[in-house]
Amino acid sequence: MTMRRLVALAALAGLALTAPSLASAGTFAPLKSTFSFTLAGLPPPSLVGTAGTEGLVSLANDGGGGHILVDQASIWSTTNFEIGTSFFTGVNLISNLRLTGHNLSGSFTTTGFLANNAWSINHNPIGGFGGLEALSGQLVISLGNPPTSPGLGMIVAPLSNIGGPTGTSMLPVPPLGSFTNTFGPFFTQKVTMTNVTTNLISIPQRGGATGVAFTLLPTPNETTNTLSVDSVNTVCLTGTNSLLSASQPGMVTLVSPLRVNTGALAGTLPGKVIKKFVFIPEPGTLLLLVSGAAGLVLVGRNRMKR
């Protein structure tokens, strides 16, 4: 048997051995997966998954063309994660955000999940890929603009309701009264949030792009021009789902909407929690794929030289 035939057989064997292993080839990649929290147009605290948690997330095919995603507690975890005051230059009232918390276990499915849209005036139900996953911890919002002012105090907002069944809760904020929070599960489908009070802005560095800060998310290095104050707007939240199979690389981004009615302090603010799961092939599977493909390329080159 010639060397060329040996290489060809080895290449085909590598690809063939890969095929049956594809049932378990999808591996969670924590360092590529993120958790973020956004309130109004403020810079979002963003966390990367904890190293070594690959085995705490599983992805399976549901037999009907969809998927079942299950994750355990503390994939994302942090203590006193601060954004830093430099991010809040020019932001009215709020001078800093500090996040402490971690995710609890959750389960998400492609089919059979349905919830009411409590954030929209039409309350159309939301289906598709989604599920429940509660958070544990708190977000500390510092009021005031140091160093020009001594600070007005802090608002400690628990995260326990976010990601759970749709509902509302009251957050006492002495001496300002109470805030009303509307929260709910995680979705990939489009969620429309109405009756929110935001500022329309433009960003010169983006060619004058216009919209609300909650959607545009300007960076600290970008200049923003306020076009209107206290405008009632509709904002849309949408996740992503590029999963083809539990055996292939892919990504799913789940969004949990949050609406905070602060009353006279700052109106009704939109918010969201985003969880991004990234899946990659198992190292052994990837090695077989690469070696098999490389072998076939080598065989092809040898044939061209004949």
C-alpha positions as CSV (number, residue, x, y, z in Angstrom):
1,M,0.0,0.0,0.0
2,T,1.5,3.4,-1.0
3,M,2.1,6.2,1.4
4,R,-0.6,8.3,-0.3
5,R,-3.2,5.6,0.3
6,L,-2.2,5.3,3.9
7,V,-2.6,9.1,4.4
8,A,-6.0,9.0,2.7
9,L,-7.2,6.1,4.9
10,A,-5.9,7.9,8.0
11,A,-7.7,11.1,7.0
12,L,-11.0,9.3,6.4
13,A,-10.7,7.4,9.6
14,G,-10.2,10.7,11.5
15,L,-13.4,12.0,10.0
16,A,-15.3,8.8,10.5
17,L,-14.3,8.6,14.2
18,T,-15.5,12.1,14.6
19,A,-19.1,11.3,13.4
20,P,-20.3,9.1,16.2
21,S,-18.7,11.3,18.8
22,L,-20.7,14.3,17.7
23,A,-23.5,13.4,20.1
24,S,-21.4,14.8,23.0
25,A,-19.1,17.2,21.1
26,G,-20.6,20.5,22.3
27,T,-18.6,21.9,25.2
28,F,-19.5,25.0,27.2
29,A,-16.7,27.7,26.9
30,P,-16.9,29.8,30.1
31,L,-14.2,32.3,29.2
32,K,-16.1,33.1,26.0
33,S,-19.5,33.3,27.8
34,T,-20.7,36.5,29.5
35,F,-23.2,37.9,32.0
36,S,-24.1,41.6,31.9
37,F,-26.6,44.0,33.5
38,T,-27.9,47.2,31.9
39,L,-30.0,49.9,33.4
40,A,-31.2,52.8,31.3
41,G,-28.2,54.0,29.3
42,L,-25.6,53.3,32.0
43,P,-22.4,51.3,31.3
44,P,-23.3,47.6,32.0
45,P,-21.3,45.5,34.5
46,S,-20.1,42.6,32.4
47,L,-18.7,39.3,33.8
48,V,-16.9,36.5,32.0
49,G,-17.7,32.9,33.0
50,T,-15.7,31.2,35.8
51,A,-12.9,29.0,34.6
52,G,-13.4,25.3,35.3
53,T,-17.2,25.4,35.0
54,E,-17.3,23.6,31.6
55,G,-19.0,20.6,33.2
56,L,-21.8,22.7,34.8
57,V,-23.5,23.5,31.5
58,S,-25.1,20.9,29.3
59,L,-26.7,21.2,25.9
60,A,-28.9,18.5,24.3
61,N,-31.1,18.1,21.3
62,D,-34.8,17.7,22.2
63,G,-35.7,15.4,19.3
64,G,-37.9,18.0,17.6
65,G,-35.3,20.2,16.1
66,G,-34.8,22.3,19.2
67,H,-32.5,22.2,22.3
68,I,-32.5,21.9,26.0
69,L,-29.9,23.9,27.9
70,V,-29.3,23.4,31.6
71,D,-26.7,25.3,33.8
72,Q,-25.8,25.0,37.4
73,A,-25.1,27.7,40.0
74,S,-22.2,30.1,40.0
75,I,-21.2,29.9,36.4
76,W,-20.9,33.7,36.8
77,S,-20.0,35.0,40.2
78,T,-18.5,38.2,41.6
79,T,-18.1,40.2,44.8
80,N,-18.2,44.0,44.8
81,F,-17.6,44.3,41.1
82,E,-17.4,48.1,40.4
83,I,-17.7,49.9,37.1
84,G,-15.7,52.9,38.3
85,T,-16.7,56.6,38.6
86,S,-15.0,57.6,35.4
87,F,-17.7,55.8,33.4
88,F,-20.4,58.1,34.9
89,T,-19.0,61.4,33.8
90,G,-22.0,63.5,32.9
91,V,-24.6,60.9,34.1
92,N,-27.2,62.6,36.2
93,L,-27.5,61.5,39.8
94,I,-25.7,58.1,39.5
95,S,-22.0,58.1,40.3
96,N,-21.3,54.3,40.5
97,L,-22.6,50.8,40.3
98,R,-21.4,47.8,42.3
99,L,-22.5,44.3,41.7
100,T,-22.3,41.3,44.0
101,G,-24.0,38.0,43.1
102,H,-24.1,34.8,41.2
103,N,-26.5,32.8,39.1
104,L,-28.6,29.9,40.4
105,S,-29.4,26.8,38.4
106,G,-31.6,27.2,35.3
107,S,-33.2,25.3,32.5
108,F,-34.1,26.6,29.0
109,T,-36.0,24.9,26.2
110,T,-36.8,25.7,22.6
111,T,-40.4,24.5,22.8
112,G,-43.2,24.6,25.4
113,F,-42.0,27.8,27.0
114,L,-44.5,30.7,27.0
115,A,-44.9,33.8,29.2
116,N,-46.9,37.1,29.0
117,N,-45.2,40.3,28.0
118,A,-45.7,42.3,31.1
119,W,-43.5,45.1,29.7
120,S,-45.8,46.1,26.8
121,I,-49.2,47.6,26.7
122,N,-50.5,44.9,24.4
123,H,-49.2,42.0,26.6
124,N,-48.7,39.7,23.6
125,P,-47.3,36.3,24.8
126,I,-43.6,35.5,24.3
127,G,-42.6,32.0,23.2
128,G,-39.6,30.3,21.7
129,F,-36.3,29.5,23.4
130,G,-36.4,30.5,27.1
131,G,-36.8,29.5,30.7
132,L,-36.3,30.4,34.3
133,E,-33.1,31.1,36.2
134,A,-33.0,33.2,39.4
135,L,-30.0,35.3,40.5
136,S,-28.7,35.8,44.0
137,G,-27.1,39.0,45.1
138,Q,-27.5,42.8,44.9
139,L,-26.8,45.8,42.8
140,V,-25.7,48.9,44.8
141,I,-26.4,52.2,43.0
142,S,-24.5,55.2,44.4
143,L,-26.2,58.5,44.1
144,G,-24.4,61.8,43.7
145,N,-21.5,63.0,41.5
146,P,-18.3,62.9,43.5
147,P,-15.9,64.8,43.8
148,T,-18.2,67.8,43.2
149,S,-20.7,66.6,45.7
150,P,-20.5,64.5,48.9
151,G,-23.0,62.0,47.5
152,L,-26.7,61.5,48.1
153,G,-26.6,58.0,49.4
154,M,-27.0,54.5,48.0
155,I,-29.8,52.3,46.7
156,V,-29.4,48.6,47.4
157,A,-31.4,46.6,44.8
158,P,-31.7,42.8,45.3
159,L,-31.4,40.6,42.2
160,S,-33.5,37.7,43.5
161,N,-36.5,38.4,41.3
162,I,-34.7,38.8,38.0
163,G,-35.0,35.7,35.8
164,G,-37.9,34.3,37.7
165,P,-41.6,34.1,36.8
166,T,-43.1,37.4,35.5
167,G,-44.2,39.7,38.2
168,T,-43.6,43.0,40.1
169,S,-41.9,44.0,43.3
170,M,-41.5,47.1,45.4
171,L,-38.1,48.4,46.3
172,P,-38.2,50.9,49.3
173,V,-35.8,53.8,48.7
174,P,-35.9,56.1,51.7
175,P,-36.5,59.0,51.6
176,L,-37.6,58.9,48.0
177,G,-40.5,56.4,48.5
178,S,-40.5,53.1,46.5
179,F,-39.5,51.9,43.1
180,T,-41.7,49.4,41.2
181,N,-39.8,46.7,39.4
182,T,-41.3,44.5,36.6
183,F,-39.2,41.4,35.9
184,G,-39.5,38.0,34.2
185,P,-37.7,35.0,32.6
186,F,-35.0,34.8,30.1
187,F,-35.9,34.8,26.3
188,T,-34.2,34.8,22.9
189,Q,-37.4,36.1,21.3
190,K,-38.1,39.8,20.7
191,V,-39.5,41.6,23.7
192,T,-41.1,45.1,23.3
193,M,-41.0,47.4,26.3
194,T,-43.3,50.4,26.2
195,N,-44.0,53.4,28.5
196,V,-40.3,53.9,29.4
197,T,-38.7,57.3,30.0
198,T,-35.4,57.7,28.3
199,N,-33.3,60.4,26.7
200,L,-32.9,60.5,22.9
201,I,-29.2,61.1,22.1
202,S,-26.9,61.3,19.1
203,I,-23.3,60.1,18.9
204,P,-21.0,62.1,16.6
205,Q,-18.3,59.4,16.5
206,R,-20.9,57.0,14.9
207,G,-21.8,59.4,12.1
208,G,-24.5,61.1,14.2
209,A,-26.3,57.8,15.0
210,T,-29.6,58.7,16.9
211,G,-31.5,56.6,19.4
212,V,-31.8,55.9,23.1
213,A,-28.8,55.3,25.3
214,F,-30.2,52.0,26.4
215,T,-29.9,50.7,22.9
216,L,-26.9,52.5,21.6
217,L,-24.8,52.0,24.8
218,P,-22.3,54.8,24.3
219,T,-18.8,54.1,25.6
220,P,-17.0,56.5,28.1
221,N,-14.9,57.7,25.1
222,E,-17.8,58.7,23.0
223,T,-19.5,62.1,23.0
224,T,-23.3,62.1,23.3
225,N,-25.6,65.0,22.5
226,T,-29.0,64.9,24.2
227,L,-31.9,65.6,21.8
228,S,-34.8,65.5,24.2
229,V,-35.4,65.0,27.9
230,D,-38.1,62.8,29.5
231,S,-39.3,61.4,26.2
232,V,-41.6,58.3,26.3
233,N,-40.2,55.7,24.1
234,T,-40.5,52.0,23.1
235,V,-37.4,49.9,23.2
236,C,-37.0,46.4,21.9
237,L,-34.9,43.6,23.4
238,T,-33.8,40.6,21.3
239,G,-31.7,37.6,22.1
240,T,-29.8,35.4,19.6
241,N,-29.8,31.7,18.9
242,S,-27.2,30.2,16.5
243,L,-27.4,26.7,17.9
244,L,-27.7,24.1,15.1
245,S,-27.1,20.9,17.1
246,A,-25.8,19.9,20.5
247,S,-22.9,18.4,18.7
248,Q,-21.8,21.6,16.9
249,P,-20.3,24.9,18.0
250,G,-22.9,27.6,18.6
251,M,-24.1,30.4,20.8
252,V,-27.3,31.5,22.5
253,T,-27.9,34.9,24.1
254,L,-30.8,35.0,26.6
255,V,-32.3,38.3,27.7
256,S,-34.3,39.0,30.9
257,P,-36.2,42.3,30.7
258,L,-36.5,44.6,33.6
259,R,-38.5,47.9,33.9
260,V,-37.9,50.2,36.9
261,N,-40.5,52.9,37.8
262,T,-38.6,55.4,39.9
263,G,-41.5,57.9,40.0
264,A,-40.5,61.6,40.0
265,L,-36.8,60.8,40.5
266,A,-36.0,59.5,37.0
267,G,-39.2,58.2,35.5
268,T,-39.6,54.6,34.2
269,L,-36.2,53.1,33.2
270,P,-35.6,50.1,30.9
271,G,-33.2,47.4,32.0
272,K,-32.0,44.0,31.0
273,V,-29.9,41.1,32.1
274,I,-28.0,39.2,29.3
275,K,-26.5,35.7,29.6
276,K,-24.4,34.5,26.6
277,F,-23.6,30.8,26.3
278,V,-20.9,29.8,23.9
279,F,-20.3,26.2,22.9
280,I,-17.2,24.8,21.1
281,P,-16.2,21.3,20.0
282,E,-14.5,19.0,22.5
283,P,-10.7,19.1,22.1
284,G,-10.5,15.5,20.9
285,T,-13.2,16.0,18.4
286,L,-11.6,19.2,17.1
287,L,-8.2,17.4,16.8
288,L,-9.8,14.5,14.7
289,L,-11.5,17.0,12.4
290,V,-8.4,19.0,11.8
291,S,-6.2,15.9,11.3
292,G,-8.7,14.4,8.9
293,A,-9.1,17.6,6.9
294,A,-5.3,18.1,6.8
295,G,-4.8,14.6,5.5
296,L,-7.3,15.0,2.7
297,V,-5.7,18.3,1.7
298,L,-2.3,16.5,1.6
299,V,-3.8,13.7,-0.6
300,G,-5.3,16.3,-2.9
301,R,-1.9,18.1,-3.3
302,N,-0.1,14.8,-4.1
303,R,-2.7,14.1,-6.8
304,M,-2.2,17.5,-8.4
305,K,1.6,16.8,-8.6
306,R,1.1,13.6,-10.6
